[in-house]
Amino acid sequence: MEEVRVEGWVDLQEELFTGEWYAYRGVPSAGFDRLETSLLRLGGETKDVERHLLRNFRKYARQDVDADSVWHWLSVAQHHGLPTRLLDWTYSPLVAAHFATADLPSPDSSTSGLVWEIDAREVNLQLPRPLRRQLDREGANVFTVEMLDEVAESLDELGSLADEPFPLFFEPPSLDQRIVNQYALSSLTSDPELLLDDWLEDHPEFVRKIRIPAEVKWEIRNNLDRANVNERVLFPGLDGLTDWLTRYYHPDRLQR
């Protein structure tokens, strides 16, 4: 799997803006270099745990959620922190760079950040025929929850579309302004036990990693602020505002 190291803001721009249909995922520590879902991190019998989590989430969240498909419910659950088989991605390389440098000014800021870059269109071209036909009918490169529901109405039905487990990319519903501002994209696996890294080992041409060394994180963060990519914008509301102000006026930043 290809990995490149950047030496600053300009170098990062040259590496990030290289493709049209890439999906990006930023993590603040390169030590977390596995594409592991929150459901897998939870542990246990993954399929059984997932079934219980979703059943009870739907039961207790019904009064607050207007959802009509399992894909919509999964998106809502992921958005609110329930362990799911989904992974969060973004169409925006700058949003991914924000998350890759979001640990500042914590003690962990001595670690490198990482941006995953995946060609989502090519990943979806490897899908089982019924799913590819649906993309062709819509003239789309990624799914919506409505498009997924037309092919498979349940998790089991999705898994039955192929003998081997597979990933796909879809756009979650615009549940709130946070999803819109983050230019959100999600990956979904047909088997909750599938680690996306393992699938990508057979398709290394679709992915690469961009490492952001600790010593250039502040430079990149300051330039992201100038580009209006920060907590205040990506997390609308008072929590995002206070996070942004806390970092923006941190002594380490002001001394640079």
Wavefront OBJ file of the C-alpha trace (Angstrom):
o trace
v 0.000 0.000 0.000
v 1.553 3.286 -1.099
v 2.390 5.862 1.571
v 3.809 9.354 1.054
v 5.122 11.833 3.611
v 4.513 15.568 3.273
v 6.853 18.281 4.512
v 4.443 21.194 4.788
v 1.294 22.932 3.560
v 2.312 23.315 -0.092
v 3.486 19.724 -0.264
v 0.193 18.566 1.243
v -1.838 20.428 -1.408
v 0.111 18.785 -4.207
v -0.548 15.336 -2.778
v -4.203 15.784 -1.843
v -5.615 17.237 -5.051
v -4.745 14.426 -7.439
v -8.058 12.780 -8.319
v -11.704 13.486 -9.004
v -13.621 10.820 -7.110
v -11.436 10.166 -4.118
v -12.777 9.627 -0.634
v -10.645 10.908 2.237
v -10.400 9.989 5.896
v -8.182 11.835 8.353
v -6.944 10.426 11.673
v -4.770 12.457 14.070
v -2.446 9.596 14.952
v -0.753 7.408 12.365
v -0.719 4.720 15.050
v -4.409 4.198 14.210
v -3.549 3.017 10.731
v -6.253 0.388 10.433
v -9.659 1.063 8.885
v -11.461 -0.505 11.806
v -15.128 0.306 12.410
v -16.537 1.224 15.808
v -18.468 -2.061 15.737
v -15.279 -4.090 15.325
v -13.584 -2.109 18.099
v -16.510 -2.923 20.389
v -15.725 -6.631 20.054
v -17.866 -9.663 20.735
v -19.915 -11.639 18.241
v -20.120 -8.826 15.711
v -23.266 -9.827 13.831
v -25.223 -10.589 16.986
v -24.084 -7.390 18.701
v -25.003 -5.353 15.631
v -28.473 -6.846 15.458
v -29.146 -6.053 19.130
v -27.748 -2.534 18.857
v -29.830 -1.636 15.810
v -33.025 -3.248 17.076
v -32.919 -1.328 20.342
v -31.747 1.898 18.735
v -34.739 1.819 16.393
v -37.075 1.027 19.287
v -35.957 3.868 21.547
v -35.075 6.468 18.885
v -38.326 6.181 16.930
v -39.827 9.362 18.380
v -36.779 11.391 17.330
v -35.967 9.812 13.962
v -37.944 9.780 10.731
v -36.234 6.916 8.890
v -37.697 4.393 6.484
v -34.810 2.068 5.605
v -32.047 0.188 7.373
v -29.472 2.318 5.528
v -31.042 5.500 6.846
v -31.155 4.048 10.353
v -27.498 3.012 10.124
v -26.550 6.532 9.061
v -28.439 8.105 11.965
v -26.938 5.631 14.436
v -23.404 6.277 13.183
v -23.930 10.025 13.296
v -24.916 9.854 16.961
v -22.120 7.571 18.087
v -23.638 4.093 18.066
v -21.095 1.388 17.081
v -21.849 0.398 13.474
v -20.203 -1.227 10.476
v -19.867 2.206 8.812
v -16.756 4.361 8.473
v -16.876 8.138 8.061
v -15.215 9.678 4.997
v -15.381 12.985 3.175
v -15.179 14.193 -0.402
v -13.038 17.109 0.806
v -9.285 16.563 1.220
v -9.124 19.696 3.379
v -11.764 18.352 5.764
v -9.706 15.154 6.050
v -6.604 17.267 6.743
v -8.536 18.978 9.537
v -9.231 15.662 11.252
v -5.649 14.506 10.694
v -4.420 17.517 12.674
v -7.315 17.796 15.145
v -5.319 16.571 18.160
v -3.685 19.980 18.679
v -2.928 21.128 21.311
v -3.285 17.811 23.161
v -0.292 15.877 24.552
v -0.633 13.474 21.620
v 0.264 16.221 19.156
v 3.775 14.786 18.941
v 2.418 12.009 16.709
v 2.040 12.038 12.945
v -1.392 12.372 11.372
v -2.659 10.313 8.475
v -4.988 10.920 5.545
v -6.403 7.887 3.773
v -7.183 8.440 0.101
v -9.378 5.899 -1.703
v -10.787 5.948 -5.201
v -14.442 5.441 -4.254
v -15.589 5.177 -7.854
v -13.174 2.319 -8.577
v -14.194 0.536 -5.376
v -17.838 0.694 -6.434
v -16.957 -0.665 -9.888
v -15.952 -3.933 -8.172
v -19.434 -4.407 -6.737
v -21.824 -7.295 -7.508
v -23.821 -6.842 -10.686
v -27.163 -5.761 -9.114
v -25.432 -2.879 -7.337
v -23.449 -1.830 -10.424
v -26.660 -1.848 -12.482
v -28.271 0.481 -9.970
v -25.361 2.920 -10.278
v -25.606 2.749 -14.071
v -29.358 3.390 -14.044
v -28.861 6.507 -11.935
v -25.724 7.639 -13.779
v -24.065 7.840 -10.351
v -20.671 6.935 -8.928
v -21.792 6.404 -5.322
v -25.071 5.394 -3.711
v -27.695 7.222 -1.729
v -29.674 5.380 0.943
v -32.679 5.355 -1.411
v -30.609 3.724 -4.171
v -29.326 1.062 -1.787
v -32.827 0.309 -0.591
v -33.942 -0.465 -4.150
v -31.365 -3.269 -4.367
v -31.284 -4.611 -0.817
v -33.791 -3.872 1.947
v -31.802 -5.532 4.727
v -28.231 -6.219 5.816
v -28.681 -9.925 5.151
v -29.975 -9.234 1.651
v -26.930 -7.074 0.927
v -24.601 -9.837 2.092
v -26.327 -12.389 -0.140
v -25.457 -10.449 -3.315
v -21.977 -12.008 -3.510
v -20.078 -15.012 -2.197
v -17.232 -12.829 -0.917
v -17.717 -9.785 1.341
v -17.313 -6.388 -0.297
v -17.255 -2.673 0.577
v -19.194 0.151 -1.032
v -19.463 3.924 -0.651
v -22.669 5.876 -0.185
v -23.745 9.383 0.746
v -25.533 9.568 4.108
v -28.718 11.637 4.373
v -28.225 15.307 5.227
v -29.315 14.788 8.810
v -27.979 18.162 9.945
v -25.653 20.958 8.876
v -22.647 19.089 10.225
v -22.966 16.374 7.584
v -23.444 18.984 4.861
v -20.471 21.108 5.946
v -18.188 18.102 6.280
v -19.026 16.962 2.733
v -19.714 13.575 4.279
v -19.381 10.161 2.682
v -19.652 6.719 4.288
v -18.255 3.296 3.562
v -20.276 0.180 4.260
v -19.243 -3.479 4.232
v -21.499 -6.384 3.309
v -20.033 -8.321 6.247
v -19.546 -6.436 9.542
v -16.422 -8.482 10.247
v -14.702 -7.336 7.054
v -11.779 -5.033 7.780
v -11.461 -2.675 4.826
v -7.671 -2.943 5.004
v -7.898 -6.648 4.221
v -10.023 -6.026 1.132
v -7.641 -3.298 -0.016
v -4.667 -5.659 0.170
v -6.063 -7.221 -3.009
v -6.653 -3.771 -4.569
v -3.655 -1.643 -3.538
v -4.025 0.507 -6.664
v -7.183 2.058 -5.203
v -5.636 3.457 -2.019
v -2.723 5.333 -0.530
v -1.844 6.995 2.765
v -0.519 10.527 3.245
v 1.480 10.995 6.435
v 1.560 14.416 8.124
v 4.559 14.647 10.495
v 3.961 16.194 13.912
v 6.367 19.059 13.217
v 4.250 20.455 10.351
v 0.814 20.065 11.960
v 0.681 23.626 13.281
v 1.586 25.056 9.871
v -1.169 23.019 8.236
v -3.699 23.904 10.954
v -2.994 27.624 10.555
v -3.518 27.406 6.798
v -6.726 25.412 7.238
v -8.004 28.256 9.411
v -7.229 30.682 6.591
v -9.196 28.401 4.252
v -12.148 28.476 6.693
v -11.840 24.754 7.430
v -12.074 24.546 11.204
v -14.192 23.397 14.138
v -16.495 26.431 13.972
v -17.531 25.536 10.401
v -17.430 21.738 10.521
v -19.304 21.474 13.836
v -21.898 24.274 13.713
v -23.048 25.360 17.140
v -21.555 26.420 20.434
v -19.451 23.270 20.918
v -17.663 23.766 17.614
v -17.215 27.462 18.321
v -15.611 26.860 21.711
v -13.323 24.141 20.320
v -12.161 26.500 17.591
v -11.546 29.414 19.964
v -9.672 27.206 22.436
v -7.283 26.025 19.744
v -7.036 29.353 17.908
v -5.892 31.225 21.008
v -3.702 28.468 22.404
v -0.231 29.817 23.335
v 1.527 27.264 21.125
v -0.252 28.645 18.069
v 0.301 32.296 18.975
v 4.030 31.710 19.341
v 4.324 30.464 15.774
l 1 2 3 4 5 6 7 8 9 10 11 12 13 14 15 16 17 18 19 20 21 22 23 24 25 26 27 28 29 30 31 32 33 34 35 36 37 38 39 40 41 42 43 44 45 46 47 48 49 50 51 52 53 54 55 56 57 58 59 60 61 62 63 64 65 66 67 68 69 70 71 72 73 74 75 76 77 78 79 80 81 82 83 84 85 86 87 88 89 90 91 92 93 94 95 96 97 98 99 100 101 102 103 104 105 106 107 108 109 110 111 112 113 114 115 116 117 118 119 120 121 122 123 124 125 126 127 128 129 130 131 132 133 134 135 136 137 138 139 140 141 142 143 144 145 146 147 148 149 150 151 152 153 154 155 156 157 158 159 160 161 162 163 164 165 166 167 168 169 170 171 172 173 174 175 176 177 178 179 180 181 182 183 184 185 186 187 188 189 190 191 192 193 194 195 196 197 198 199 200 201 202 203 204 205 206 207 208 209 210 211 212 213 214 215 216 217 218 219 220 221 222 223 224 225 226 227 228 229 230 231 232 233 234 235 236 237 238 239 240 241 242 243 244 245 246 247 248 249 250 251 252 253 254 255 256
